[in-house]
Amino acid sequence: MKKFTLLGAGGYIAPRHMKAIKDVGGDLVAAMDLNDSVGILDSHFPEAQFFTQFEQFDAFVDAEKRAGRPIDYVSIASPNFLHNAHMRFALRAGADAICEKPLVLNPEDISELQSLERDTGRKINTILQLRLHPAIIALRERVAAMPLDQKADVDLTYITSRGNWYLKSWKGADSQSGGIATNIGVHFFDMLHFVYGALQENIVHLNTPQKAAGYLEYERARVRWFLSVDVNDVPAAERAKGKRTFRAVLADGEELEFSDGFTDLHTLIYQEVLAGRGFGVEENRVAIETVTHIRNASVSASGEKHPFIRP
């Protein structure tokens, strides 16, 4: 049985990691979070040790290693700006890492992590779950069968409403979350690269704390994209039904449905990791370069704009 620890046990995505660890037959022996509202542990691993101070967590991992009971994997679901440090901790502790998206906030960190992997002989595995979604795999196969000189026209829209707390938390600070394109969009940008190939153009039309939009051109697609955490961007017909989230991907006018199975993809990722087929550090590079450019680029009037952008 593989031994796991979890950093960021009180966060939004942590329960998916706990479920995935249980689904693959692993044992979560310790978890850590500054927030002690982690009763969810009782539903998965009630015997797990829990710490609210990283120093105590570090000491536990070190003690297990010295006692001949080393940790196999450190799962990382902590705030974005801590991912880099927590991956470094995992590798230096003699464990492999399983890190949530975004892997890092800046592309230069990728090469440094690869160097640390070589030095320690350990591996960083990443959560690029959309690459395992059957609908995304099928789309990639259809694109591969298209004539090489043909590009798809794609509209990507993702609105996931957040309350007033969002901008007051670390998620509202670009230096900690990377901004909205990084925090809620990075896995979509990875999916676009995975399906449509190399990125050729990246134009930003809108970039505020609550929403961002732009135009991306890939080898096989022209993409208008829009991301938002503002409930007012949810189409009126959907809001009338009480919905606060809207997700749509239109490829050449055909809607891609990939909502089903979204919550089980973490388990698939963990299965691939244990089978030695986890997504590595390098596979994150294009998406991280994409969101870093979006974060730092000036807003432009050129290029085709997403229809959800208001004057």
C-alpha positions in Angstrom: 0.0 0.0 0.0 1.4 3.4 -1.0 1.7 6.0 1.6 0.5 9.5 0.9 0.5 12.9 2.6 -1.6 15.9 1.6 -0.7 19.6 1.7 -3.7 21.9 1.6 -6.2 19.6 3.1 -8.7 22.4 3.9 -9.0 23.6 0.3 -11.7 23.3 -2.3 -10.0 20.6 -4.4 -8.6 18.6 -1.5 -11.6 16.2 -1.2 -11.0 15.0 -4.8 -7.4 14.1 -3.8 -8.6 12.3 -0.7 -11.2 10.3 -2.8 -8.5 9.5 -5.5 -6.1 8.3 -2.9 -8.8 6.0 -1.4 -9.9 4.8 -4.8 -6.4 3.6 -5.8 -5.9 1.8 -2.5 -3.5 4.3 -1.0 -3.2 5.3 2.7 -3.2 9.0 3.6 -1.1 9.0 6.7 -0.8 12.8 7.3 -2.3 16.1 6.1 -1.6 19.7 6.7 -3.5 23.0 6.4 -3.4 26.3 8.2 -7.2 26.0 8.3 -8.4 23.4 10.8 -11.8 22.9 9.2 -10.9 19.5 7.7 -13.7 17.3 9.0 -13.8 15.8 5.5 -10.9 13.7 6.5 -13.2 11.6 8.6 -15.0 10.5 5.5 -11.9 9.2 3.9 -9.0 8.7 6.3 -10.1 9.3 9.9 -6.7 7.9 11.3 -4.6 10.4 9.3 -2.3 12.7 11.3 -3.2 16.4 10.9 -1.0 19.5 11.4 -1.7 23.2 11.1 2.0 24.1 11.1 4.2 23.1 8.2 7.2 22.6 10.5 5.3 19.9 12.4 4.3 18.3 9.1 7.9 18.4 7.9 9.1 16.8 11.2 6.5 14.0 10.8 7.7 13.2 7.2 11.3 13.2 8.3 10.6 11.0 11.3 8.8 8.5 9.1 11.7 8.4 6.7 14.3 7.9 9.5 12.1 5.1 10.9 12.2 3.2 7.6 8.6 4.2 6.7 9.2 6.7 4.0 6.3 8.6 2.3 5.8 7.6 -1.3 3.8 10.6 -2.5 3.2 14.1 -1.3 -0.1 15.4 -2.8 -0.2 19.2 -3.2 -3.4 21.1 -3.1 -2.1 24.2 -1.4 -2.5 27.8 -2.7 -0.9 28.3 -6.1 2.0 30.4 -4.9 3.1 27.6 -2.6 3.2 24.8 -5.2 6.8 25.4 -6.2 8.1 25.3 -2.6 5.9 22.3 -1.7 7.1 20.3 -4.7 10.7 21.0 -3.8 10.0 19.9 -0.2 8.5 16.6 -1.5 11.5 15.7 -3.7 14.0 16.6 -1.1 12.1 14.4 1.4 12.6 11.5 -0.9 9.0 11.3 -2.2 7.3 11.9 -5.6 4.9 14.8 -5.9 1.4 15.0 -7.2 0.7 18.7 -7.8 -2.5 20.5 -8.6 -2.7 23.0 -11.4 -1.2 25.5 -12.0 2.0 23.7 -11.5 3.9 27.0 -11.0 3.3 30.7 -11.7 6.2 31.3 -14.0 7.8 29.3 -16.8 11.3 29.6 -15.5 10.4 27.6 -12.5 9.8 24.6 -14.7 13.4 24.1 -15.7 14.5 24.5 -12.1 12.1 21.8 -11.0 13.4 19.5 -13.7 16.9 20.0 -12.4 15.8 19.1 -8.9 14.1 15.9 -10.3 17.5 14.9 -11.8 19.3 15.7 -8.6 17.0 13.7 -6.3 15.9 10.9 -8.6 12.2 11.7 -7.7 9.4 12.7 -10.0 6.7 15.5 -10.1 3.3 14.4 -11.4 0.8 16.9 -12.4 -3.0 17.2 -12.6 -3.8 17.7 -16.3 -7.1 15.9 -15.9 -8.8 17.1 -19.1 -6.2 15.1 -21.1 -7.9 12.0 -19.8 -11.5 13.0 -20.5 -13.0 10.8 -23.2 -14.6 13.7 -25.0 -11.3 15.6 -25.2 -9.5 12.5 -26.4 -12.1 12.0 -29.1 -11.9 15.6 -30.2 -8.1 15.4 -30.4 -8.5 12.3 -32.7 -11.0 14.2 -34.9 -8.6 17.2 -35.2 -5.7 14.8 -36.1 -7.8 13.5 -39.0 -8.5 17.0 -40.4 -6.5 18.3 -43.4 -3.3 19.8 -42.3 -4.2 23.2 -43.7 -7.5 23.4 -41.9 -8.1 25.2 -38.7 -11.1 24.9 -36.4 -13.0 27.9 -35.1 -13.4 27.6 -31.3 -15.3 29.6 -28.7 -14.4 28.7 -25.1 -16.6 30.1 -22.3 -16.2 29.4 -18.6 -18.1 31.3 -15.9 -17.8 30.0 -12.4 -19.4 32.5 -10.0 -17.7 33.4 -6.8 -18.9 35.5 -3.9 -17.3 38.6 -2.4 -14.8 36.4 -0.5 -13.0 35.5 -3.7 -11.2 38.8 -4.3 -10.4 39.1 -0.6 -8.7 35.8 -0.4 -5.3 34.7 -1.9 -7.2 33.9 -5.1 -7.8 37.6 -5.7 -4.1 38.5 -5.6 -2.2 38.0 -8.8 1.1 37.5 -7.0 -0.5 34.5 -5.2 -3.0 33.0 -7.6 -1.5 34.2 -10.9 -4.8 36.0 -11.7 -8.0 34.6 -13.1 -6.6 33.1 -16.3 -4.1 31.1 -14.2 -6.4 30.2 -11.4 -9.5 29.0 -13.2 -8.3 28.8 -16.8 -4.9 27.0 -16.9 -6.3 23.5 -17.5 -8.5 24.8 -20.4 -5.4 26.3 -22.0 -3.6 23.1 -21.6 -6.5 21.3 -23.2 -6.4 23.6 -26.2 -2.7 23.0 -26.7 -3.2 19.2 -26.2 -6.0 19.1 -28.9 -4.9 21.8 -31.3 -1.1 21.8 -31.2 1.5 24.6 -30.8 0.5 28.0 -29.8 1.1 30.7 -32.5 -0.6 33.8 -31.2 -1.8 35.1 -27.9 -3.8 38.4 -27.8 -5.5 39.7 -24.6 -8.7 41.7 -25.0 -9.8 41.9 -21.3 -8.0 41.3 -18.0 -9.6 42.3 -14.7 -9.6 40.6 -11.3 -13.0 39.0 -12.1 -12.8 38.3 -15.8 -10.4 37.9 -18.7 -10.8 37.2 -22.4 -8.7 37.0 -25.6 -7.8 35.3 -28.8 -5.4 32.3 -29.2 -4.3 30.8 -32.4 -2.9 27.3 -32.5 -1.6 25.1 -35.3 -5.1 23.7 -35.8 -7.5 26.2 -34.3 -8.5 29.9 -33.9 -9.9 30.3 -30.4 -11.9 33.1 -28.7 -12.0 32.6 -25.0 -13.7 34.2 -22.0 -13.3 33.4 -18.3 -15.3 35.0 -15.4 -16.2 34.6 -11.7 -18.9 37.3 -12.1 -22.4 35.8 -11.9 -23.7 38.6 -14.1 -21.9 37.0 -17.0 -23.9 33.8 -16.7 -26.5 34.0 -19.6 -29.9 35.3 -18.3 -31.7 32.1 -19.3 -29.3 30.1 -17.1 -29.5 32.5 -14.2 -33.3 32.2 -14.3 -32.9 28.5 -13.6 -30.8 29.3 -10.6 -27.5 28.4 -12.2 -24.3 30.2 -11.3 -22.0 28.4 -13.6 -21.8 28.2 -17.3 -19.3 26.2 -19.3 -19.3 25.9 -23.1 -16.9 24.9 -25.8 -18.0 25.3 -29.4 -15.8 23.9 -32.1 -16.9 24.8 -35.6 -20.4 25.4 -34.2 -20.7 22.0 -32.5 -20.9 22.0 -28.7 -18.4 19.8 -26.9 -20.0 18.2 -23.9 -17.4 17.2 -21.3 -19.2 18.0 -18.0 -19.9 14.3 -17.2 -17.2 12.5 -15.3 -15.5 15.8 -14.3 -15.2 14.8 -10.6 -13.7 11.3 -11.3 -10.8 12.5 -13.4 -8.5 12.9 -10.4 -8.9 9.2 -9.7 -7.8 8.5 -13.3 -4.8 10.8 -12.8 -3.8 8.9 -9.7 -4.2 5.6 -11.4 -1.9 6.8 -14.2 0.7 8.0 -11.7 0.8 4.7 -9.9 1.2 3.0 -13.3 4.2 5.2 -14.1 2.3 7.2 -16.7 1.8 10.4 -14.9 2.0 13.8 -16.7 5.3 15.3 -16.0 6.7 18.9 -15.5 7.4 19.6 -19.2 3.9 18.9 -20.3 2.8 22.0 -18.3 5.1 24.4 -20.1 2.9 25.7 -22.9 -0.1 26.3 -20.6 2.1 28.1 -18.0 3.7 30.2 -20.8 0.2 31.0 -22.1 -1.2 32.3 -18.7 2.0 34.2 -17.9 1.7 36.1 -21.1 -2.0 36.8 -20.4 -1.1 38.1 -17.0 1.6 40.5 -18.2 0.4 41.5 -21.7 -1.2 44.8 -22.6 -4.9 44.7 -23.6 -5.2 44.9 -27.4 -8.0 45.9 -29.8 -6.8 43.6 -32.5 -8.0 40.0 -33.2 -11.4 38.5 -33.0 -13.2 39.1 -29.7 -15.3 36.7 -27.7 -19.1 37.6 -28.0 -19.4 37.8 -24.1 -17.1 40.9 -24.0 -19.3 43.9 -23.3 -18.5 47.3 -24.7 
